[in-house]
Amino acid sequence: MTKSQRRWLLLLASTVFILVLLSATYVALTRPIWESGSRGTMLVNDSGRSNGGSGYAGIYDVALDSYWRGPRSLAVSLRDGQGDPVQIHSFNIVSWESGSDNLTIISDQWTMILVRNLNTSEYYVAEWSPSGGGEGLGQIRPSWFGLPDTYYLKLTLDAISVA
């Protein structure tokens, strides 16, 4: 191999190394990094109450996430149940605010209010109960998830975690 060929090979190897390094740096700097959020569950029952009925009952995992330089989202995914009546599983979240008594989550379609549990401050809860005349804890509606308002719905989230 001549001196000229070695020089070109060294130049080519150096160029490839620099391009790989720049690509890795770009990916690392532009990838969203998890900032804060919460995990919880959502109980859905078509009987209109938390227990009983002969129809659908299911438990969903819930994830509320915020990413640094990235999106905020609320996602529900079926953990256990026969079928999946929930029609809307993911929401873009505009903002959320965690207070001493409640957690307010604002999407581009609704405002959900979860009340801090009275016995412990470790989680928030919102509940819709049509058998109680639509009364419940906080502010939540089955229709936000594509369900009829005749469904019972209870969403529980852990206290907000920050990375």
C-alpha positions as CSV (number, residue, x, y, z in Angstrom):
1,M,0.0,0.0,0.0
2,T,1.4,3.3,-1.0
3,K,1.8,6.4,1.3
4,S,-1.0,8.1,-0.8
5,Q,-3.4,5.2,-0.3
6,R,-2.7,5.1,3.4
7,R,-3.4,8.8,3.7
8,W,-6.8,8.4,1.8
9,L,-7.7,5.4,4.0
10,L,-6.9,7.4,7.2
11,L,-8.9,10.4,5.9
12,L,-11.9,8.1,5.1
13,A,-11.7,6.4,8.5
14,S,-11.5,9.7,10.3
15,T,-14.5,11.1,8.3
16,V,-16.6,8.0,9.1
17,F,-15.7,8.3,12.8
18,I,-16.6,12.0,12.9
19,L,-20.0,11.3,11.2
20,V,-20.8,8.5,13.6
21,L,-19.9,10.7,16.6
22,L,-22.0,13.6,15.3
23,S,-25.0,11.3,14.6
24,A,-24.8,9.9,18.2
25,T,-24.6,13.4,19.6
26,Y,-27.6,14.6,17.6
27,V,-29.7,11.6,18.7
28,A,-28.7,12.1,22.4
29,L,-29.5,15.8,22.3
30,T,-32.9,15.6,20.5
31,R,-34.4,12.5,22.1
32,P,-37.0,13.3,24.7
33,I,-36.0,12.6,28.3
34,W,-38.6,11.5,30.8
35,E,-39.1,14.4,33.3
36,S,-42.1,13.6,35.5
37,G,-45.3,11.6,35.6
38,S,-47.4,9.1,37.4
39,R,-48.7,5.5,37.1
40,G,-52.0,4.1,38.1
41,T,-55.1,2.1,37.2
42,M,-58.6,2.6,35.8
43,L,-61.5,0.4,36.6
44,V,-64.3,0.2,34.0
45,N,-67.6,-1.5,34.6
46,D,-70.7,-1.4,32.4
47,S,-73.1,-2.1,35.3
48,G,-72.9,1.5,36.3
49,R,-71.3,0.7,39.7
50,S,-68.0,-0.5,41.1
51,N,-69.2,-4.1,41.7
52,G,-71.8,-6.4,40.2
53,G,-73.3,-6.6,36.8
54,S,-73.2,-9.4,34.2
55,G,-71.5,-7.4,31.5
56,Y,-68.1,-5.9,31.0
57,A,-65.6,-5.2,33.7
58,G,-61.9,-4.4,33.1
59,I,-58.8,-3.0,34.6
60,Y,-56.5,-0.7,32.7
61,D,-52.9,0.5,33.4
62,V,-52.6,4.3,33.2
63,A,-49.5,6.3,32.5
64,L,-49.2,10.1,32.8
65,D,-45.9,11.2,31.3
66,S,-44.0,14.4,30.6
67,Y,-40.8,14.5,28.6
68,W,-38.2,17.3,28.7
69,R,-38.3,18.9,25.2
70,G,-41.0,16.5,24.3
71,P,-44.7,15.7,24.6
72,R,-47.0,15.2,27.6
73,S,-49.4,12.3,27.4
74,L,-52.0,10.2,29.2
75,A,-52.2,6.6,28.0
76,V,-54.5,3.7,29.1
77,S,-53.9,0.1,28.2
78,L,-56.0,-2.9,29.0
79,R,-54.5,-5.1,31.7
80,D,-57.4,-7.5,32.4
81,G,-60.9,-7.8,30.9
82,Q,-62.9,-9.5,28.2
83,G,-62.5,-7.3,25.1
84,D,-61.7,-3.6,25.2
85,P,-64.6,-1.2,25.1
86,V,-62.4,1.8,25.6
87,Q,-62.2,3.6,22.2
88,I,-59.6,6.3,23.0
89,H,-56.4,5.1,24.6
90,S,-54.1,8.1,24.3
91,F,-54.4,11.8,24.9
92,N,-52.1,14.8,24.4
93,I,-51.8,16.7,27.6
94,V,-51.5,20.5,27.5
95,S,-50.5,20.8,31.2
96,W,-51.1,19.4,34.7
97,E,-50.9,20.9,38.1
98,S,-50.5,19.0,41.3
99,G,-51.9,20.7,44.4
100,S,-52.2,19.8,48.1
101,D,-55.8,18.6,47.5
102,N,-56.0,17.6,43.9
103,L,-54.4,17.0,40.5
104,T,-55.7,18.8,37.5
105,I,-54.9,17.4,34.1
106,I,-55.8,19.5,31.0
107,S,-55.9,17.9,27.6
108,D,-56.9,19.6,24.4
109,Q,-60.4,18.1,24.8
110,W,-61.2,18.0,28.6
111,T,-60.1,19.0,32.1
112,M,-59.8,16.1,34.5
113,I,-59.6,16.7,38.3
114,L,-58.4,13.9,40.6
115,V,-58.9,14.3,44.4
116,R,-56.1,13.4,46.8
117,N,-57.1,10.4,48.8
118,L,-58.4,11.4,52.2
119,N,-56.6,8.7,54.1
120,T,-53.2,9.0,52.5
121,S,-51.5,11.5,50.3
122,E,-49.9,8.8,48.2
123,Y,-52.5,8.9,45.3
124,Y,-55.2,10.8,43.5
125,V,-58.6,9.4,42.5
126,A,-61.4,10.5,40.1
127,E,-64.7,8.5,39.9
128,W,-67.8,8.6,37.7
129,S,-70.8,6.6,39.0
130,P,-74.0,6.9,37.0
131,S,-75.9,4.8,39.6
132,G,-75.1,7.7,42.0
133,G,-76.6,10.2,39.6
134,G,-73.2,10.9,38.0
135,E,-71.8,11.9,41.3
136,G,-68.3,10.8,42.3
137,L,-64.9,12.1,43.2
138,G,-63.2,14.7,41.1
139,Q,-64.1,15.3,37.5
140,I,-64.0,12.5,34.9
141,R,-66.4,11.2,32.2
142,P,-66.5,7.8,30.5
143,S,-67.2,9.6,27.2
144,W,-63.6,11.0,27.2
145,F,-62.5,7.4,26.7
146,G,-65.2,6.6,24.1
147,L,-67.4,4.9,26.6
148,P,-71.2,5.5,27.2
149,D,-71.9,7.6,30.4
150,T,-73.8,4.6,31.8
151,Y,-70.4,3.0,32.6
152,Y,-68.8,3.2,36.0
153,L,-65.3,4.6,35.9
154,K,-62.6,5.0,38.5
155,L,-59.1,6.3,37.7
156,T,-56.4,6.3,40.3
157,L,-52.9,7.8,39.9
158,D,-49.9,7.7,42.3
159,A,-48.5,11.1,43.5
160,I,-46.5,12.8,40.8
161,S,-42.9,11.6,40.4
162,V,-40.2,13.8,39.2
163,A,-36.9,12.5,37.7
